[in-house]
């Protein structure tokens, strides 16, 4: 009979957030799979948990996942932990969960901290519907393409950002998404926790002179609902041309802005522009 995989959420900064159920789960598991065994050792030592620990992270998940699956199929119980937060959320743990699902291995989640939800809750922006985008690509072209793809999303957008690359993504957001409200949630649950509620232009101005420090979650307001098209597709094509000429926008960016301004369907407008070339 197959064992069980437990997804155990770990603190994102405050050890007091680790639940008694999470401690109990780690204590009763046969072994623990950890993103960074050195980081997890601090958590385990703090709670006096002594269990075998194996490494499972983005760079070894294929081989390590297969090895863990074989142990699970052999009847062992495994607790999966990340350095901080909930396993399988923007995390290679999703691959291990998929393997278990494909092989009828039971999976249970032991809930706890999640930086995305923690930041969303304090952002002051609508929380009923949101889109979690995780980390944007460090590649400028890929990052801008992703921002363009979500520019018309009316849900609140949530992004993770590492400290050393905050300025450029904020500038790209301002250019592609427009000047929207944003909450910059820094060092959540840690000693220097701070939530700055501003606009994308305000954030760009704020960090134009000083380098932001710490781990951030960026919570950005969704696009405003469109009220319906006031122009024909032909007029929309003409507007795209003017935006390219007057603002120097690339075609995709001009199409996105024209669609947002007029309510025209972006794909239909893009096709019309291509046909007019």
Legacy VTK file of the C-alpha trace (Angstrom):
# vtk DataFile Version 3.0
C-alpha trace
ASCII
DATASET POLYDATA
POINTS 277 float
0.000 0.000 0.000
1.338 3.434 -0.972
2.427 5.913 1.647
1.344 9.555 1.821
2.862 12.859 0.687
2.234 15.788 3.018
2.740 19.357 1.787
3.773 21.237 4.916
3.673 25.041 4.774
6.596 26.673 6.591
6.949 30.177 8.085
7.874 32.999 5.710
9.700 34.915 8.420
8.232 34.285 11.861
8.762 30.850 13.447
5.705 31.463 15.617
3.547 30.919 12.533
4.460 27.219 12.339
1.394 25.305 13.469
1.263 22.429 15.996
-0.259 20.259 13.247
2.710 21.008 10.976
5.147 20.011 13.733
3.184 16.804 14.371
3.193 15.950 10.652
6.962 16.326 10.382
7.461 14.235 13.504
5.362 11.338 12.202
6.744 11.332 8.639
9.333 8.722 7.670
11.436 11.352 5.901
11.383 15.013 4.862
12.042 16.416 1.378
13.433 19.953 1.600
14.229 22.714 -0.893
17.446 23.609 0.947
18.465 21.158 3.636
20.529 23.824 5.418
17.572 26.184 5.720
15.231 23.401 6.819
17.771 22.226 9.414
17.260 25.504 11.311
13.503 24.942 11.417
13.816 21.298 12.430
16.373 22.057 15.139
14.188 24.844 16.548
11.312 22.402 17.054
13.494 19.453 18.033
12.512 17.354 15.026
14.971 14.614 14.071
14.098 12.960 10.771
16.062 11.947 7.656
16.103 14.804 5.145
16.536 14.547 1.369
17.039 17.353 -1.118
14.271 18.286 -3.565
14.532 21.535 -5.534
14.216 23.028 -9.010
17.583 21.707 -10.194
17.134 18.071 -9.155
13.345 17.641 -9.105
13.247 15.133 -11.989
15.621 12.593 -10.445
14.764 13.391 -6.823
11.035 13.278 -7.570
11.323 9.793 -9.037
13.316 8.607 -6.023
10.790 10.066 -3.594
7.903 8.522 -5.535
9.488 5.080 -5.307
9.777 5.409 -1.540
6.147 6.545 -1.334
5.031 3.598 -3.455
6.984 1.408 -1.044
4.765 2.607 1.800
6.846 5.402 3.350
5.409 8.775 4.346
7.097 11.983 3.153
6.693 15.602 4.257
7.615 18.141 1.581
8.774 21.587 2.750
10.155 24.658 1.020
12.476 27.287 2.458
9.413 29.441 3.173
5.717 29.254 2.362
3.445 26.617 0.861
4.955 23.805 -1.233
3.755 23.422 -4.846
2.715 27.088 -5.144
5.101 28.690 -7.662
7.385 25.851 -6.621
8.726 22.581 -8.138
6.655 20.707 -5.576
3.847 20.824 -8.144
5.781 18.258 -10.214
5.978 15.881 -7.267
2.254 16.298 -6.598
1.557 15.495 -10.260
3.695 12.350 -10.030
1.789 11.268 -6.952
-1.564 11.952 -8.599
-0.559 9.901 -11.635
0.460 7.006 -9.402
-2.480 7.117 -6.955
-0.358 8.262 -4.018
-2.459 10.229 -1.483
-1.471 13.891 -1.052
-2.571 16.110 1.831
-1.799 19.783 2.407
-0.994 21.064 5.891
-1.959 24.744 5.496
0.024 27.660 6.757
1.893 30.679 5.450
1.644 31.841 1.842
3.289 35.158 0.917
0.810 35.789 -1.892
-2.273 35.542 0.346
-0.601 37.394 3.227
0.232 40.366 0.994
-3.116 40.330 -0.798
-4.957 40.490 2.505
-3.208 43.704 3.623
-2.979 45.361 0.198
-6.195 47.351 0.401
-7.015 46.235 -3.159
-9.928 43.977 -4.217
-9.382 40.412 -3.006
-12.471 38.611 -4.327
-10.697 37.613 -7.534
-6.990 37.779 -8.218
-4.362 36.386 -10.591
-1.122 35.110 -9.060
1.742 35.654 -11.514
4.650 34.569 -9.313
8.094 35.769 -10.380
8.334 37.685 -13.644
11.092 36.610 -16.006
14.491 38.268 -15.655
14.548 38.377 -19.465
13.215 41.788 -20.513
11.448 40.555 -23.646
9.716 37.682 -21.837
8.799 39.908 -18.894
7.214 42.554 -21.102
5.340 39.921 -23.111
3.873 38.500 -19.909
2.836 41.927 -18.660
1.212 42.645 -22.019
-0.672 39.348 -21.781
-2.225 40.284 -18.408
-2.691 43.990 -19.095
-6.428 43.641 -19.722
-7.066 41.354 -16.734
-9.595 42.981 -14.420
-8.533 40.860 -11.429
-5.988 42.095 -8.913
-2.497 40.961 -9.967
0.056 39.530 -7.513
3.775 39.279 -8.296
6.817 38.079 -6.366
10.024 40.072 -6.751
13.576 39.511 -5.562
15.318 42.542 -4.005
17.976 43.005 -6.680
15.650 43.452 -9.656
12.772 45.615 -8.478
13.351 48.846 -10.413
13.133 47.504 -13.960
9.929 45.443 -13.499
8.199 48.431 -11.890
9.144 50.632 -14.852
7.848 47.975 -17.264
4.614 47.684 -15.296
4.068 51.430 -15.437
4.672 51.527 -19.188
2.596 48.478 -20.107
-0.141 48.356 -17.448
-0.543 52.101 -17.046
-0.490 54.065 -13.794
-2.458 51.892 -11.381
-2.642 51.540 -7.594
-0.049 49.137 -6.190
0.808 47.836 -2.746
4.484 47.074 -2.152
4.527 44.476 0.616
8.016 44.072 2.042
9.444 41.430 4.384
6.041 39.948 5.272
5.833 38.620 8.893
9.462 39.647 9.524
10.924 42.302 11.812
10.904 45.041 9.170
7.519 44.224 7.627
6.091 47.167 5.711
3.231 47.777 3.273
3.500 50.837 1.049
0.286 51.719 -0.797
0.942 53.976 -3.753
0.719 53.997 -7.565
3.080 52.481 -10.101
4.365 55.952 -10.990
4.841 56.698 -7.298
6.726 53.421 -6.825
9.002 54.138 -9.775
9.727 57.629 -8.413
10.308 56.283 -4.897
12.843 53.694 -5.988
14.460 55.815 -8.659
16.896 57.196 -6.111
17.314 54.318 -3.644
17.606 50.570 -4.035
14.761 48.685 -2.342
15.818 46.142 0.269
14.201 42.854 1.274
11.769 40.395 -0.289
8.686 41.958 -1.862
5.237 40.938 -3.015
3.739 43.441 -5.465
-0.063 43.637 -5.485
-1.308 45.606 -8.509
-4.853 46.761 -9.235
-6.555 45.076 -12.187
-7.551 46.809 -15.395
-10.656 48.976 -15.325
-13.724 47.343 -16.929
-14.237 48.374 -20.524
-17.502 50.054 -21.451
-17.857 48.846 -25.014
-16.362 49.854 -28.334
-16.950 53.346 -29.612
-14.900 52.848 -32.774
-15.031 50.481 -35.718
-12.127 48.128 -36.357
-10.989 50.387 -39.202
-10.914 53.352 -36.835
-9.083 51.216 -34.295
-6.420 50.367 -36.903
-5.976 54.073 -37.573
-5.623 54.727 -33.833
-2.931 52.047 -33.584
-1.013 53.791 -36.367
-1.213 57.137 -34.570
-0.017 55.615 -31.308
2.961 54.073 -33.078
3.834 57.317 -34.780
3.195 59.755 -31.942
4.356 57.677 -28.957
6.856 55.393 -30.641
5.066 52.285 -29.391
5.671 48.881 -30.867
2.702 47.405 -32.699
1.651 45.005 -29.912
1.835 47.743 -27.296
-0.100 50.153 -29.522
-2.777 47.510 -30.112
-3.042 46.840 -26.387
-3.449 50.516 -25.554
-5.930 51.115 -28.364
-8.007 48.117 -27.250
-7.968 49.317 -23.640
-8.974 52.850 -24.660
-11.756 51.854 -27.055
-13.110 48.546 -25.797
-12.303 46.803 -29.075
-11.322 43.150 -28.752
-7.528 43.076 -28.723
-7.154 39.930 -30.837
-9.607 41.185 -33.442
-7.857 44.547 -33.565
-4.439 42.883 -33.855
-5.659 40.752 -36.777
-7.096 43.835 -38.458
-3.794 45.690 -38.091
-1.891 42.772 -39.621
-4.289 42.669 -42.594
-3.841 46.397 -43.124
-0.053 46.167 -43.388
LINES 1 278
277 0 1 2 3 4 5 6 7 8 9 10 11 12 13 14 15 16 17 18 19 20 21 22 23 24 25 26 27 28 29 30 31 32 33 34 35 36 37 38 39 40 41 42 43 44 45 46 47 48 49 50 51 52 53 54 55 56 57 58 59 60 61 62 63 64 65 66 67 68 69 70 71 72 73 74 75 76 77 78 79 80 81 82 83 84 85 86 87 88 89 90 91 92 93 94 95 96 97 98 99 100 101 102 103 104 105 106 107 108 109 110 111 112 113 114 115 116 117 118 119 120 121 122 123 124 125 126 127 128 129 130 131 132 133 134 135 136 137 138 139 140 141 142 143 144 145 146 147 148 149 150 151 152 153 154 155 156 157 158 159 160 161 162 163 164 165 166 167 168 169 170 171 172 173 174 175 176 177 178 179 180 181 182 183 184 185 186 187 188 189 190 191 192 193 194 195 196 197 198 199 200 201 202 203 204 205 206 207 208 209 210 211 212 213 214 215 216 217 218 219 220 221 222 223 224 225 226 227 228 229 230 231 232 233 234 235 236 237 238 239 240 241 242 243 244 245 246 247 248 249 250 251 252 253 254 255 256 257 258 259 260 261 262 263 264 265 266 267 268 269 270 271 272 273 274 275 276
